Amino acid sequence: MTTKGERLTSAAIAPDSTEQVQAVMRIANQYRIPIYPISTGKNLGYGGSAPAYSGSVVLDLKRMNRILNVDERNHTVLVEPGVTFWEIAQYFEDNNLDLTLDIPDPAWGSLVGHALDRGVGHTYSDYGRDRFGSACGMEVVLANGDIIRTATGALETSTMWQDHEYGIGPSVDGIFSQSNYGVVTKMGVWLMDEPPAYRAGRITVPRHEDIVELIDTLKPLWRQRVLTNYPNMRRVDFSGPSGWYNRLAFYGDRRVVDRHWELVQDAYAGIPGAELETTLYEAPYNPDEWDLNTKLLAGVPYMEAMYGIGHNVYFLLVVPFRGASIWQVIQTFDEIAQKYGRRFFGTPVHVHSPRGLLTTVSIRVDKDDPETNRTDARDGARDGHRRGSAWMGRIPRRTGIHRCRHSGLQL
């Protein structure tokens, strides 16, 4: 028995190679069968592994989990879609490589799937928080079973497939992100070297409205690269309106790291009641002694972060990098929430680019109360999504698969 709106698969296939993916795509193309590729992870909140259309064949790429090449000198890796963040970090450790990777939390997701869904990480990166920005060169199986290779991979004699992101002529990589134009079977990803020193910091402000000044003080520090991680701000107490804390990190030579922390202290000294704390770590590191936040900011993978979060539907908004923009989001969505007997005091705010912030708008649901889910939670989500789409031109950056109606690799 199924519930209304539930999407069901007609079959599931788990290929082990690009050639097997080609064979599946040729048959599906011949008989006009919809294909829904997935890799690994769960993609909680954005649709999961359920296909966009009932009757689709799920193409499960978890068995394609090979790390094909790691270039320690040029800091690149070539992987298949079944390789997780956890596995690549373990590979670095097992082979004593001084490499690191900007990771999400938790680490069960696919490097390839995360990039194609334009996911974000938390640690330092030259490519911004957009994972897709660190991708370099893809192998893609098209709907008719043909293969294309992007970047310099189209040239048979090229030795720079993972080193140079542009080939000859137009760059087509972007059409395979958040789309169903092909199945990505290989991807190159740029890595980073392990820093000699790492300082984890935290800034806490006492009042709910301090989020405005917290963000406005952060912006010039981040754009000037005083801060080298991708900060996120969270409420101190999720039970109601409260102060906020900002997780910061600094990487590199210890002298530079220490100087940057001094600049941050000077900048935040003007916020009444602000509290600053920090800890310095130097290589060789011992992550076994670190808490989850310290691991996260250092690019050390773990699985614990998502446990116990309950059940939610949510979408991610892109807003200008201004404290007033986030404050307006909080006020607007609290107004919507109150229509359904709820409150909204703000959810985590993430720096995404020098000009943009991401913030999650979530609605708690009760898996044991389907009637409430169909009314309050569903209608509230639609109302919020509509306001998020149209309100002052801001757009939802990522939403559930059931709204996007696209396939493509999921986390």
C-alpha positions as CSV (number, residue, x, y, z in Angstrom):
1,M,0.0,0.0,0.0
2,T,1.3,3.5,-0.9
3,T,0.4,7.0,0.2
4,K,-0.8,9.7,-2.1
5,G,2.1,11.3,-3.9
6,E,4.6,8.6,-3.0
7,R,7.0,7.9,-5.8
8,L,7.9,4.3,-6.6
9,T,10.7,2.7,-8.6
10,S,10.0,0.1,-11.3
11,A,13.5,-1.5,-10.9
12,A,17.0,-0.8,-9.5
13,I,20.3,-1.5,-11.2
14,A,23.8,-1.3,-9.7
15,P,26.4,-1.1,-12.4
16,D,30.1,-1.7,-11.7
17,S,31.7,0.2,-14.6
18,T,31.2,2.9,-17.2
19,E,30.6,0.3,-19.8
20,Q,27.7,-1.1,-17.8
21,V,26.2,2.3,-17.4
22,Q,26.4,2.8,-21.2
23,A,24.5,-0.4,-21.8
24,V,21.8,0.6,-19.3
25,M,21.4,4.0,-20.9
26,R,21.1,2.6,-24.4
27,I,18.3,0.2,-23.4
28,A,16.5,2.9,-21.4
29,N,16.8,5.3,-24.4
30,Q,15.5,2.7,-26.8
31,Y,12.4,1.9,-24.7
32,R,11.9,5.5,-23.3
33,I,12.4,4.4,-19.6
34,P,13.1,7.2,-17.1
35,I,16.4,6.8,-15.3
36,Y,17.1,8.2,-11.8
37,P,20.8,8.0,-10.9
38,I,22.0,8.0,-7.3
39,S,25.4,7.4,-5.7
40,T,25.8,7.3,-1.9
41,G,24.8,9.2,1.2
42,K,21.2,10.2,2.0
43,N,20.5,13.7,0.7
44,L,18.2,14.2,3.7
45,G,15.8,17.1,3.2
46,Y,16.3,17.4,-0.6
47,G,14.4,14.3,-1.8
48,G,16.6,11.3,-0.8
49,S,16.8,8.4,-3.2
50,A,13.2,8.4,-4.2
51,P,12.9,9.2,-8.0
52,A,11.3,12.3,-9.3
53,Y,8.8,10.2,-11.3
54,S,7.1,7.0,-10.4
55,G,8.1,4.1,-12.6
56,S,11.7,5.3,-12.9
57,V,14.6,2.8,-12.9
58,V,17.0,3.8,-10.1
59,L,20.6,3.6,-11.3
60,D,22.6,3.0,-8.1
61,L,26.3,3.9,-8.6
62,K,27.5,2.8,-5.1
63,R,29.5,-0.1,-6.6
64,M,31.5,2.3,-8.7
65,N,33.6,3.3,-5.7
66,R,37.2,3.4,-7.0
67,I,39.8,6.1,-6.3
68,L,41.4,6.0,-9.7
69,N,44.3,8.5,-9.2
70,V,45.7,10.8,-6.6
71,D,48.4,13.4,-7.5
72,E,50.0,14.4,-4.3
73,R,52.2,17.1,-6.0
74,N,49.4,18.8,-7.9
75,H,46.7,18.1,-5.3
76,T,44.2,16.4,-7.4
77,V,42.1,13.2,-7.3
78,L,40.1,11.2,-9.9
79,V,37.2,9.3,-8.4
80,E,34.0,7.4,-9.3
81,P,30.6,8.4,-7.9
82,G,30.5,5.8,-5.2
83,V,33.6,7.2,-3.4
84,T,32.6,9.0,-0.1
85,F,34.3,11.8,1.8
86,W,35.1,9.3,4.5
87,E,36.9,7.0,2.1
88,I,39.0,9.6,0.5
89,A,40.1,10.9,3.9
90,Q,41.0,7.4,4.9
91,Y,43.0,6.9,1.7
92,F,45.1,10.0,2.7
93,E,45.7,8.6,6.1
94,D,46.5,5.1,4.9
95,N,49.0,6.3,2.4
96,N,50.5,9.0,4.6
97,L,49.6,11.9,2.3
98,D,49.7,15.5,3.5
99,L,46.5,16.3,1.7
100,T,43.1,17.5,2.9
101,L,39.6,18.1,1.5
102,D,36.9,20.6,2.3
103,I,34.2,18.3,3.8
104,P,30.5,18.5,4.6
105,D,29.0,16.9,7.6
106,P,28.4,14.1,8.0
107,A,30.9,12.4,5.6
108,W,28.8,9.6,4.1
109,G,28.2,11.5,0.9
110,S,29.8,11.1,-2.5
111,L,32.4,13.6,-3.8
112,V,30.8,13.4,-7.2
113,G,27.2,13.6,-6.0
114,H,28.0,16.5,-3.6
115,A,29.6,18.5,-6.4
116,L,26.8,17.9,-8.9
117,D,24.2,19.0,-6.4
118,R,26.4,22.1,-5.7
119,G,26.9,21.2,-2.1
120,V,29.0,23.1,0.3
121,G,31.7,22.4,2.9
122,H,33.1,24.1,6.0
123,T,36.8,24.2,5.8
124,Y,39.2,26.4,3.8
125,S,39.2,26.2,0.0
126,D,40.4,28.2,-2.9
127,Y,37.1,27.5,-4.7
128,G,34.5,29.0,-2.5
129,R,31.9,26.9,-0.7
130,D,30.5,25.6,-4.0
131,R,31.8,22.1,-4.3
132,F,31.3,22.2,-8.0
133,G,34.0,24.9,-8.2
134,S,36.6,22.3,-7.1
135,A,35.7,19.9,-9.9
136,C,38.0,19.6,-12.8
137,G,37.2,17.2,-15.6
138,M,34.3,14.8,-15.9
139,E,33.4,11.6,-17.8
140,V,29.7,11.6,-18.6
141,V,27.5,8.9,-20.2
142,L,24.8,10.6,-22.2
143,A,21.2,9.3,-22.7
144,N,22.1,7.4,-25.9
145,G,25.1,5.7,-24.2
146,D,27.8,7.9,-25.8
147,I,30.6,9.2,-23.6
148,I,32.0,12.7,-23.4
149,R,34.9,13.9,-21.3
150,T,35.1,17.5,-20.3
151,A,38.1,19.8,-19.8
152,T,41.2,18.4,-21.4
153,G,39.9,14.8,-21.1
154,A,38.5,15.1,-24.6
155,L,42.1,15.0,-25.9
156,E,43.4,11.4,-26.0
157,T,47.0,12.5,-25.4
158,S,46.2,14.9,-22.6
159,T,48.1,14.4,-19.3
160,M,46.3,17.4,-17.6
161,W,42.7,16.1,-17.2
162,Q,42.6,17.0,-13.5
163,D,44.9,20.0,-13.7
164,H,43.3,22.4,-16.2
165,E,39.5,22.9,-16.1
166,Y,39.1,24.2,-19.6
167,G,39.5,22.3,-22.9
168,I,39.2,23.7,-26.4
169,G,36.0,25.5,-27.2
170,P,33.0,25.9,-24.9
171,S,32.9,24.6,-21.3
172,V,29.9,22.3,-20.9
173,D,30.6,21.0,-17.4
174,G,27.9,23.2,-15.8
175,I,25.0,21.6,-17.7
176,F,25.6,18.3,-15.8
177,S,25.1,19.9,-12.4
178,Q,21.6,19.6,-10.9
179,S,20.4,18.2,-14.3
180,N,19.4,15.0,-16.0
181,Y,21.5,15.4,-19.2
182,G,23.9,12.6,-18.4
183,V,25.3,10.2,-15.8
184,V,28.7,11.3,-14.4
185,T,30.9,8.3,-14.0
186,K,34.2,9.9,-13.2
187,M,35.2,13.3,-11.8
188,G,38.4,15.1,-11.0
189,V,38.5,17.1,-7.8
190,W,41.1,19.6,-6.6
191,L,42.5,19.1,-3.1
192,M,44.6,21.1,-0.6
193,D,47.7,20.5,1.3
194,E,47.5,20.0,5.0
195,P,48.3,23.3,6.8
196,P,51.2,23.5,9.3
197,A,49.0,25.3,11.8
198,Y,45.3,25.5,12.5
199,R,43.4,27.7,14.9
200,A,39.8,27.1,15.7
201,G,37.8,30.0,17.1
202,R,34.4,30.9,18.3
203,I,32.7,34.2,18.8
204,T,29.5,34.4,20.8
205,V,27.1,37.4,21.0
206,P,24.4,37.6,23.7
207,R,21.3,39.1,22.0
208,H,19.1,37.7,19.2
209,E,19.3,40.9,17.2
210,D,23.2,40.8,17.4
211,I,23.1,38.5,14.3
212,V,23.0,41.7,12.2
213,E,26.3,43.1,13.6
214,L,27.9,39.7,13.8
215,I,27.4,39.4,10.0
216,D,28.3,42.9,9.1
217,T,31.6,42.7,11.1
218,L,32.4,39.4,9.5
219,K,32.0,40.5,5.9
220,P,35.1,42.7,5.4
221,L,37.2,40.1,7.4
222,W,36.1,37.4,5.1
223,R,36.4,39.3,1.8
224,Q,40.0,40.4,2.8
225,R,40.8,36.7,3.5
226,V,41.6,37.4,7.1
227,L,39.2,34.5,7.7
228,T,40.1,31.5,5.6
229,N,37.3,29.1,6.4
230,Y,33.6,29.4,5.5
231,P,32.0,30.6,8.7
232,N,28.5,29.7,9.9
233,M,26.4,31.3,12.6
234,R,24.0,29.4,14.8
235,R,21.7,30.2,17.7
236,V,23.1,29.4,21.1
237,D,19.7,28.1,22.3
238,F,17.4,26.5,19.7
239,S,14.4,26.5,22.1
240,G,13.7,30.2,21.5
241,P,15.2,33.6,20.6
242,S,18.8,33.7,21.8
243,G,22.3,35.0,21.1
244,W,24.4,33.5,18.3
245,Y,27.8,32.0,17.9
246,N,30.1,32.1,14.9
247,R,32.6,29.3,14.2
248,L,35.9,30.5,12.7
249,A,39.1,28.8,11.6
250,F,42.5,29.9,10.4
251,Y,45.0,27.9,8.5
252,G,48.7,28.3,7.4
253,D,51.9,29.4,8.9
254,R,51.5,30.0,12.6
255,R,52.6,33.6,12.4
256,V,50.0,34.4,9.9
257,V,47.3,32.5,11.8
258,D,48.1,34.4,15.0
259,R,48.0,37.7,13.3
260,H,44.7,37.0,11.7
261,W,43.2,36.1,15.0
262,E,44.4,39.4,16.5
263,L,42.6,41.3,13.6
264,V,39.4,39.4,14.4
265,Q,39.6,40.2,18.1
266,D,40.0,43.9,17.2
267,A,37.0,43.8,14.8
268,Y,34.6,42.2,17.3
269,A,35.6,44.2,20.3
270,G,33.0,46.8,19.4
271,I,30.0,44.4,20.0
272,P,28.8,44.7,23.6
273,G,29.0,41.4,25.4
274,A,30.9,39.6,22.6
275,E,33.0,36.6,23.9
276,L,35.9,35.2,21.9
277,E,37.7,31.9,22.4
278,T,40.3,30.1,20.4
279,T,42.6,27.1,20.4
280,L,45.8,26.6,18.3
281,Y,46.8,23.3,16.8
282,E,50.0,22.5,15.0
283,A,51.1,19.5,12.8
284,P,51.3,16.7,13.4
285,Y,47.7,16.7,14.4
286,N,45.8,14.2,16.7
287,P,42.1,14.5,15.7
288,D,41.1,11.7,18.1
289,E,41.4,14.3,20.9
290,W,39.2,16.8,19.1
291,D,35.5,17.5,19.5
292,L,33.2,17.5,16.5
293,N,33.4,21.2,15.7
294,T,37.2,21.1,15.8
295,K,37.2,18.1,13.4
296,L,34.7,19.7,11.1
297,L,36.7,22.9,10.7
298,A,39.9,20.9,10.1
299,G,38.4,18.7,7.4
300,V,38.3,15.6,9.5
301,P,35.3,13.4,8.5
302,Y,32.8,12.0,11.0
303,M,29.3,10.6,11.0
304,E,27.7,11.9,14.1
305,A,26.4,15.3,13.2
306,M,23.0,14.3,11.7
307,Y,22.0,11.9,14.5
308,G,19.0,13.0,16.5
309,I,17.9,15.9,14.4
310,G,14.3,14.8,14.1
311,H,12.2,15.1,11.0
312,N,12.1,18.2,8.8
313,V,11.3,19.6,5.5
314,Y,13.4,22.5,4.5
315,F,14.9,24.6,1.7
316,L,17.9,26.8,1.4
317,L,17.7,30.5,0.7
318,V,20.4,32.7,-0.9
319,V,20.4,36.2,0.4
320,P,22.8,39.2,0.1
321,F,25.8,39.2,2.5
322,R,24.2,41.8,4.9
323,G,23.0,41.4,8.4
324,A,19.8,43.2,7.6
325,S,18.9,40.6,5.0
326,I,19.1,37.7,7.5
327,W,17.1,39.7,10.1
328,Q,14.4,40.3,7.5
329,V,14.4,36.5,6.7
330,I,13.9,35.8,10.4
331,Q,11.0,38.2,10.7
332,T,9.3,37.2,7.5
333,F,9.4,33.5,8.2
334,D,8.4,33.9,11.8
335,E,5.3,35.7,10.5
336,I,4.6,32.8,8.3
337,A,5.2,30.2,11.0
338,Q,2.8,31.9,13.4
339,K,0.0,31.3,11.0
340,Y,0.5,27.6,11.6
341,G,1.0,27.8,15.4
342,R,4.8,27.7,15.2
343,R,7.7,30.1,15.6
344,F,10.8,30.7,13.6
345,F,13.8,32.4,15.2
346,G,16.4,31.6,12.6
347,T,18.4,28.6,11.5
348,P,22.1,28.4,10.7
349,V,23.5,31.1,8.4
350,H,26.5,30.1,6.2
351,V,28.9,32.3,4.2
352,H,28.8,31.0,0.7
353,S,30.6,33.7,-1.4
354,P,32.0,37.2,-0.9
355,R,28.6,38.5,-1.7
356,G,26.1,35.8,-0.7
357,L,24.8,34.0,2.4
358,L,22.9,30.7,2.7
359,T,20.3,30.1,5.4
360,T,18.1,27.1,5.9
361,V,14.3,27.5,6.4
362,S,13.0,24.3,8.0
363,I,9.7,23.0,9.2
364,R,9.5,20.2,11.8
365,V,7.2,17.4,10.9
366,D,5.8,14.5,13.0
367,K,6.1,11.1,11.2
368,D,3.3,9.8,13.4
369,D,0.8,12.5,12.5
370,P,0.3,12.4,8.7
371,E,-2.8,14.6,8.9
372,T,-0.8,17.5,10.4
373,N,1.9,16.9,7.9
374,R,-0.6,17.3,5.1
375,T,-2.0,20.5,6.5
376,D,0.2,22.7,8.7
377,A,3.6,21.4,7.6
378,R,2.7,21.1,3.9
379,D,0.9,24.4,3.6
380,G,3.5,26.2,5.7
381,A,6.3,24.8,3.5
382,R,4.4,26.0,0.3
383,D,3.8,29.4,1.8
384,G,7.4,29.8,2.8
385,H,8.7,28.5,-0.5
386,R,6.5,31.0,-2.3
387,R,7.7,33.9,-0.2
388,G,11.3,32.7,-0.5
389,S,10.9,32.5,-4.3
390,A,9.4,35.9,-4.8
391,W,10.4,38.0,-1.8
392,M,12.6,40.8,-2.9
393,G,14.1,38.6,-5.7
394,R,15.8,36.1,-3.4
395,I,15.7,32.6,-4.7
396,P,15.7,29.1,-3.0
397,R,19.1,27.7,-3.9
398,R,18.2,24.0,-3.3
399,T,14.9,22.4,-2.8
400,G,13.5,18.9,-2.8
401,I,13.6,16.7,-5.8
402,H,9.8,16.5,-5.9
403,R,9.8,20.3,-6.7
404,C,12.8,20.4,-9.0
405,R,11.7,17.5,-11.2
406,H,15.2,16.7,-12.3
407,S,17.3,13.6,-11.9
408,G,21.1,13.8,-11.6
409,L,23.3,12.4,-9.0
410,Q,22.1,13.0,-5.4
411,L,24.3,13.1,-2.3
